[in-house]
Amino acid sequence: MRRMKCLSGLLVLAVISPAFAQDETQTQKLQKEVDQLQTTVQELQAEVKELKAEKAQPAAAAVTSPAPVAAPPEKATLAPPSLTTVLTEVPSNQVNVLEMTNTERSPLPIQQSVSENQTSASRIDNEAPPTDPDLKGFIQIPGTETLIRLGGYAKLDTIYDVNSIGSTDAFVTSSIPVPAPHADTGNFTMQARQTRLSMEIRRPTMFDESMRFYFETDLYGGGNGNYGFRLRQAYGQLGNTYAGFGWSSFADLDAIPDTLDFEGPPGAIAPRQAGIHQFFRLGSNSSLTIAAEQPTSQVSGPVFTYPNVVVDSANLHGTQHVPDLILAFRTEQDWGHLQLGGVARQLGYTDYEESHRVVGGGAQFSGAFKVGPSDPYSDLFMFAAGWGKGIGHYLADTDGLNLDAAVGPDGKLYALTGLGAHVAYTHYWNSDWRSNLVYGIARIQHSPLLGEDVFRDSNYGAANLIWNPVSTLTVGLELLHGRLMVQDNRYNDDTRIQGSLQYSFIK
């Protein structure tokens, strides 16, 4: 408006000034108008300068203003963060894996675990596990979409056995000697063989599916008292296709109890073996898994020399011709989960003179239920029961004892019936303290094809108190008791007291 006023005034001046040049009064009026126009021009010039200055200030601030400095991290407190914090906050020096890879959280209740086995298990759509719902600790490799995390823990176990047991590093009830030795056989040991190191890689792919690679080792290579690196897992999973070496799809890691003891219940089904798994979604929270895995025929030779058939036990060994085939259905909700799995196997043997094959298989029903509200953790009831013929390899206590099948007097192979079951209850006293009660059994049928000192059944009980003052520190005390009975009904037992101190790298 001021520009228009100025221009119109100049125009009027140019038109009327010649006609009234001799009019003194009119000249004074014109002079006054010129003065007003000059004042208006000066005001316009001042406004232009102000506009230029305002435009320059943001650019200067962007160049000269110092970048905001992140506040130093607060000192860790003994109380864990709230559930909302756990699910939403990502530390400033980490990446949000859930957003970058479109990974989903499992609907299962959040829980804690000494072994961290649930963290390493493969899951549909590479979901985040209930023991690590926020996928903490990943960093991005510069210039790529690849995320990497180094994990694991250092764990020291102090163990005292009241009686004798063959496995001093893990409470393997099948290694209890029968009959009991007469000498004073109590034993104290300290060991750190459960210490683990893992590497996990995740990234999105061109197939609109996430990719995961997992590698894990521990120090259980080489037998009792030896510290040798042992491969625990090495697998890749693209979307819902898994390939590599890791937990069998017949296992249910979310139903395995939380114990300081490395072995766990004797009838637990949780072998690690090579295989290929394919997950299929059935609705929003259910899935079906189809898998083909490494077969292992663990076969016992004949107890006697038979008159009609002579089998050379020295050269006898199991044979494999087709993979183990596994089918597992699973449903997950915020109250917990249920899983029903089945395995079909072909078992075989040869001694280079005789050979035979037989079909075996079994099923397992397992699950875990939330008990009470979450604040931030809820109590859990866990269970699993498995039964079948020729599944000795899949039971924790009988794997390696050649109890899948036995050679009969006719030279034929007979699959042995096996049973494994356990129940467990986890109680959170508060956010820092929890306890577990566990009871488990393993059974192999009483058979004349087996020697009198061969495994028949075992019982296992555990009770513990675990303290987690901060997420990376675990201290616990556990009482264990086990009994082994052999085929001729003789038995022996052992009681163990175990204390553990564990430092987790990422948690």
C-alpha positions in Angstrom: 0.0 0.0 0.0 2.8 2.4 0.8 4.4 1.7 -2.6 1.1 2.5 -4.4 0.8 5.7 -2.4 4.3 6.8 -3.3 3.9 6.2 -7.1 0.5 7.9 -7.3 1.9 10.9 -5.5 4.8 11.2 -8.0 2.3 10.9 -10.9 0.2 13.7 -9.6 3.2 15.9 -9.0 4.4 15.4 -12.6 1.0 16.4 -14.1 0.0 19.4 -12.1 3.3 21.1 -11.3 3.6 23.1 -14.7 0.2 24.5 -14.4 0.6 25.8 -11.0 4.2 26.9 -11.0 3.3 30.5 -10.4 1.0 29.7 -7.5 2.9 30.2 -4.3 0.3 28.5 -2.1 0.0 25.6 -4.4 3.8 25.3 -4.5 3.9 25.0 -0.7 1.4 22.2 -0.8 3.3 20.3 -3.4 6.5 20.7 -1.4 4.7 19.2 1.6 3.6 16.3 -0.4 7.1 15.7 -1.7 8.4 15.6 1.9 5.7 13.1 2.8 6.7 10.9 -0.2 10.4 11.0 0.8 9.4 9.9 4.4 7.4 7.0 2.9 10.3 5.9 0.7 12.6 5.9 3.8 10.1 3.8 5.7 9.9 1.3 2.8 13.7 1.0 2.7 13.8 0.3 6.4 11.2 -2.5 6.1 13.2 -4.1 3.2 16.3 -4.1 5.4 14.3 -5.8 8.2 13.0 -8.5 5.9 16.5 -9.3 4.6 17.8 -9.5 8.2 15.0 -11.9 9.3 15.7 -14.1 6.3 19.4 -14.4 7.0 19.0 -15.2 10.7 17.7 -18.9 10.4 20.5 -19.8 7.9 23.1 -18.3 10.2 21.6 -20.2 13.2 21.8 -23.5 11.3 25.5 -22.9 10.6 26.6 -21.5 13.9 24.3 -23.1 16.5 26.0 -26.0 18.2 24.5 -29.5 17.9 22.5 -30.6 20.9 24.5 -32.8 23.2 22.9 -36.0 24.4 22.4 -36.2 28.1 24.7 -38.7 29.9 23.0 -42.0 30.6 21.5 -42.3 34.1 23.0 -44.7 36.5 21.3 -48.1 36.4 18.9 -48.7 39.2 18.0 -52.0 40.8 14.4 -51.9 39.6 13.8 -52.9 36.0 12.1 -50.5 33.6 8.3 -50.5 33.2 6.7 -52.7 30.6 5.9 -49.6 28.5 9.6 -48.5 28.6 10.8 -52.0 27.7 8.6 -52.1 24.6 9.1 -48.6 23.3 12.5 -47.1 24.2 15.6 -47.7 22.1 18.9 -46.4 23.4 20.4 -43.6 21.4 23.5 -45.6 20.4 21.3 -48.5 19.0 19.1 -48.9 16.0 15.4 -49.9 16.2 15.5 -53.3 14.7 11.8 -53.8 14.9 11.3 -50.8 12.6 14.2 -51.3 10.2 13.4 -55.0 9.5 9.6 -54.9 9.9 10.1 -57.5 12.7 7.1 -58.2 14.9 7.0 -59.0 18.6 5.8 -62.3 19.7 2.5 -62.0 21.6 3.9 -64.3 24.4 4.3 -62.9 27.9 7.7 -61.3 28.6 9.9 -63.6 30.7 13.5 -64.0 32.0 15.8 -67.0 31.4 19.2 -68.0 32.6 20.1 -70.1 29.6 18.7 -67.6 27.0 17.8 -70.5 24.8 14.5 -68.9 23.8 16.5 -65.9 22.4 18.3 -68.2 20.0 15.4 -70.2 18.7 14.1 -69.6 15.2 10.5 -68.2 15.0 7.9 -67.5 12.4 8.6 -64.2 10.5 11.8 -63.9 12.6 9.7 -62.6 15.4 11.4 -61.1 18.5 11.3 -63.6 21.4 9.6 -63.1 24.8 13.0 -63.0 26.5 14.2 -60.2 24.3 11.1 -58.3 23.0 12.9 -55.2 22.0 15.9 -56.9 20.2 18.4 -54.8 22.2 22.1 -54.3 21.3 22.0 -54.2 17.5 24.2 -51.7 15.6 24.1 -50.9 11.9 27.0 -51.6 9.6 27.8 -48.2 8.0 26.6 -47.9 4.4 24.3 -51.0 4.6 21.0 -52.1 5.9 22.7 -54.9 7.8 22.3 -55.0 11.6 24.7 -57.0 13.8 24.8 -57.9 17.5 27.4 -59.7 19.6 25.9 -61.6 22.6 26.3 -64.3 25.1 27.4 -64.5 28.7 30.1 -65.5 31.1 28.9 -68.0 33.7 30.6 -69.6 36.7 29.0 -72.6 38.4 30.1 -73.9 41.8 28.7 -77.5 42.2 28.7 -79.9 45.1 27.4 -83.5 44.7 26.5 -85.4 47.8 26.9 -88.7 46.0 28.6 -89.9 42.8 27.5 -88.8 39.3 29.3 -89.3 36.0 28.7 -85.8 34.7 30.1 -83.3 37.1 29.4 -80.3 34.9 25.7 -80.9 34.2 23.1 -82.8 36.2 22.7 -85.8 33.8 20.7 -88.3 35.8 21.4 -91.1 33.4 25.1 -90.9 34.4 24.4 -91.7 38.1 26.3 -95.0 38.8 24.3 -98.1 39.6 25.0 -99.7 42.0 26.2 -96.9 44.3 30.0 -96.9 44.9 31.0 -97.8 48.5 33.7 -95.1 48.8 33.1 -91.5 49.8 32.1 -90.2 46.4 30.9 -86.6 47.1 32.5 -84.1 44.8 33.0 -80.3 44.6 33.8 -78.5 41.3 33.9 -75.0 39.8 33.5 -74.6 36.1 32.7 -72.0 33.5 31.9 -74.3 30.5 28.5 -72.9 29.9 30.0 -69.5 28.9 28.7 -68.6 25.5 29.5 -66.3 22.6 27.0 -65.5 19.9 26.6 -63.4 16.8 23.3 -62.4 15.2 22.7 -60.6 11.9 19.4 -59.2 10.7 18.5 -57.2 7.6 15.6 -56.5 5.3 15.7 -58.1 1.8 14.4 -57.4 -1.7 11.7 -60.1 -1.1 9.9 -57.9 1.5 11.0 -60.4 4.1 13.6 -60.1 6.8 16.7 -62.3 6.9 18.4 -63.6 10.1 21.7 -65.3 10.6 22.6 -66.8 14.0 25.9 -68.3 15.2 26.6 -69.6 18.8 29.3 -71.5 20.6 30.0 -72.6 24.2 32.9 -74.3 26.0 31.5 -77.9 26.3 33.7 -79.4 23.7 36.0 -82.2 24.9 34.2 -83.9 27.8 34.2 -83.3 31.6 36.6 -80.7 32.8 37.8 -79.7 29.3 37.3 -76.3 27.8 36.9 -76.7 24.1 34.9 -74.5 21.7 31.7 -76.3 20.6 29.4 -75.2 17.9 25.8 -74.9 19.3 24.0 -73.3 16.4 24.7 -71.9 12.9 21.7 -71.2 10.8 20.1 -68.7 8.4 16.4 -67.8 8.0 15.0 -65.9 5.1 11.4 -65.0 5.9 9.9 -68.3 7.0 12.5 -70.6 5.5 15.1 -71.9 7.9 18.3 -73.8 6.9 21.3 -74.8 9.1 22.2 -76.4 12.4 20.2 -75.5 15.5 17.2 -76.4 17.7 15.0 -79.2 16.2 11.5 -78.0 15.2 10.2 -80.9 17.3 11.4 -78.9 20.4 9.5 -76.3 22.3 12.0 -73.9 23.8 9.3 -71.7 25.4 8.2 -74.7 27.6 11.7 -75.6 28.8 12.1 -74.6 32.6 14.4 -71.9 33.8 17.2 -73.7 35.7 20.8 -72.9 36.6 21.6 -76.5 35.7 22.8 -76.8 32.1 21.0 -80.2 31.4 17.4 -79.6 32.5 14.7 -82.3 32.9 15.7 -85.8 31.6 12.7 -86.2 29.3 12.9 -82.7 27.7 12.9 -82.8 23.9 15.4 -80.3 22.7 18.1 -81.7 20.4 20.1 -79.5 18.0 20.6 -80.9 14.5 20.9 -79.9 10.9 17.7 -79.4 9.0 15.4 -77.3 6.8 12.2 -75.8 8.3 9.3 -74.1 6.6 6.8 -72.0 8.7 3.3 -71.2 7.5 1.0 -68.7 9.2 -2.5 -70.0 10.1 -4.4 -66.9 11.1 -2.9 -64.1 13.1 -1.4 -66.1 16.0 -1.1 -69.7 14.8 1.4 -71.4 12.6 2.4 -74.7 11.1 6.0 -75.9 10.7 7.1 -78.7 8.3 10.7 -79.8 8.6 13.2 -82.4 7.4 16.1 -82.9 9.8 19.3 -85.0 10.1 18.4 -88.6 11.0 20.4 -90.4 13.7 19.8 -94.2 14.3 21.1 -94.9 17.8 21.0 -98.7 18.0 21.9 -101.3 20.7 23.5 -104.6 19.7 22.3 -108.0 20.9 22.9 -108.9 24.5 23.5 -112.6 23.7 24.9 -114.7 20.9 21.9 -116.4 19.4 22.0 -119.9 18.0 20.5 -119.1 14.6 21.7 -115.6 13.9 25.1 -114.2 14.9 25.3 -110.4 14.9 28.7 -108.9 15.2 28.3 -106.2 17.9 31.8 -104.9 17.3 30.9 -103.7 13.8 27.3 -102.9 14.4 26.3 -99.3 13.8 23.1 -97.4 12.9 22.3 -96.5 9.3 20.3 -93.6 7.9 18.4 -93.5 4.6 15.8 -90.8 4.8 15.6 -87.6 7.0 13.4 -87.3 10.1 10.2 -85.6 9.1 8.6 -83.3 11.6 5.2 -81.5 11.7 4.4 -79.0 14.4 1.3 -76.9 15.0 1.5 -73.9 17.4 -0.7 -71.2 18.7 0.4 -68.1 20.7 -1.6 -65.6 22.7 -0.9 -63.1 25.4 -1.9 -65.8 27.9 0.9 -68.2 26.6 1.1 -70.9 24.0 0.4 -74.5 23.0 2.3 -76.7 20.6 1.6 -80.1 19.2 4.4 -81.8 17.2 5.1 -85.1 15.6 8.1 -86.9 14.1 8.4 -89.8 11.7 11.7 -91.7 11.5 13.3 -94.6 9.7 15.9 -96.5 11.9 18.4 -98.9 10.5 21.5 -100.9 11.4 24.2 -103.0 9.7 27.2 -105.1 10.8 28.3 -105.7 7.2 26.7 -109.2 7.4 23.2 -108.5 8.6 21.0 -105.4 8.3 17.5 -104.3 8.9 15.3 -101.2 9.0 12.2 -100.2 11.0 9.9 -97.2 11.2 9.6 -95.1 14.4 8.0 -91.9 15.5 6.4 -90.0 18.3 4.5 -86.9 19.4 4.9 -84.1 22.0 2.3 -81.8 23.5 3.7 -78.8 25.3 2.9 -75.3 26.4 3.1 -72.5 28.9 0.4 -70.4 30.6 0.6 -67.0 32.2 -0.6 -67.0 35.8 -1.7 -63.7 37.2 -1.1 -60.1 36.0 2.2 -58.8 34.4 4.0 -56.3 36.5 6.3 -56.4 34.5 6.6 -60.2 34.6 3.9 -62.8 35.3 4.2 -66.3 36.9 4.3 -69.1 34.3 3.2 -72.7 34.4 5.1 -74.9 31.8 4.6 -78.5 30.8 5.6 -81.0 28.1 4.9 -84.7 27.4 6.3 -86.7 24.6 5.9 -90.4 23.7 6.9 -92.6 20.8 8.8 -95.6 19.5 12.4 -95.0 18.5 12.6 -91.5 20.0 15.4 -92.1 22.5 17.7 -89.8 20.5 15.2 -86.9 21.2 15.1 -87.3 25.0 17.7 -85.3 26.9 18.7 -88.2 29.2 18.9 -91.0 26.7 20.4 -89.2 23.7 23.7 -91.0 22.9 22.8 -94.2 24.8 21.8 -96.2 21.7 18.2 -96.5 22.9 16.2 -95.8 19.7 16.1 -99.5 18.9 17.6 -102.9 19.7 18.6 -105.9 17.6 16.6 -109.0 18.4 17.5 -112.7 18.3 16.2 -112.9 14.7 18.5 -110.2 13.5 15.7 -107.7 13.1 15.6 -104.3 14.6 12.9 -103.4 17.2 12.1 -99.7 18.0 12.0 -99.1 21.8 9.2 -97.2 23.4 10.3 -93.9 25.1 8.5 -91.4 27.3 9.6 -87.9 28.5 7.6 -85.4 30.5 8.1 -82.4 32.8 6.1 -79.7 34.7 7.5 -76.4 36.0 6.3 -73.3 37.7 8.0 -69.9 37.7 7.2 -67.4 40.4 8.3 -63.8 40.4 8.6 -62.6 44.0 9.2 -59.1 42.6 10.9 -57.6 39.6 14.4 -58.7 40.9 13.7 -62.1 42.4 12.2 -65.3 40.9 12.0 -69.0 41.8 11.4 -72.2 39.8 10.1 -75.6 40.8 10.7 -78.4 38.3 9.9 -82.1 38.1 10.7 -84.4 35.1 10.9 -88.0 34.1 12.3 -90.1 31.3 11.4 -93.7 30.5 12.6 -96.5 28.2 10.6 -99.7 28.1 11.7 -102.7 30.0 13.0 -105.0 27.3 14.8 -108.4 27.3 16.7 -107.1 24.3 18.7 -104.7 26.6 21.3 -105.5 29.2 20.4 -105.5 32.9 22.5 -102.4 33.6 21.0 -100.3 30.8 18.9 -97.2 31.4 15.3 -97.8 32.3 14.0 -94.6 33.9 15.1 -91.4 35.6 13.5 -88.8 37.9 14.6 -85.2 38.2 13.6 -82.4 40.6 14.9 -78.8 40.9 14.2 -75.8 43.0 16.0 -72.5 42.7 16.1 -68.8 43.8 17.4 -66.4 41.2 18.3 -62.7 41.7 18.5 -60.2 38.8 19.3 -56.8 40.3 20.2 -55.5 36.9 19.5 -57.1 33.5 23.1 -58.1 32.8 23.8 -59.8 36.2 22.3 -63.1 37.4 23.0 -64.8 40.7 21.3 -68.0 41.8 21.2 -71.0 44.1 19.7 -74.3 43.1 18.9 -77.6 44.8 18.7 -80.7 42.5 17.9 -84.3 43.1 17.9 -87.2 40.7 17.4 -91.0 40.6 18.3 -93.5 38.0 16.9 -97.0 37.7 18.3 -99.6 35.3 16.6 -102.6 33.5 17.0 -105.0 36.5 15.3 -102.5 38.8 18.4 -101.5 40.7 18.7 -97.8 41.3 20.8 -95.0 42.8 20.4 -91.3 43.4 22.3 -88.1 43.8 21.7 -84.6 45.4 23.4 -81.5 44.1 23.7 -78.0 45.3 24.7 -75.4 42.7 25.4 -71.7 42.8 25.9 -69.6 39.7 27.1 -66.1 38.8 26.4 -64.9 35.3 27.3 -61.8 33.4 25.3 -61.3 30.2 26.7 -59.2 27.4 23.4 -58.0 26.0 20.1 -58.2 27.8 
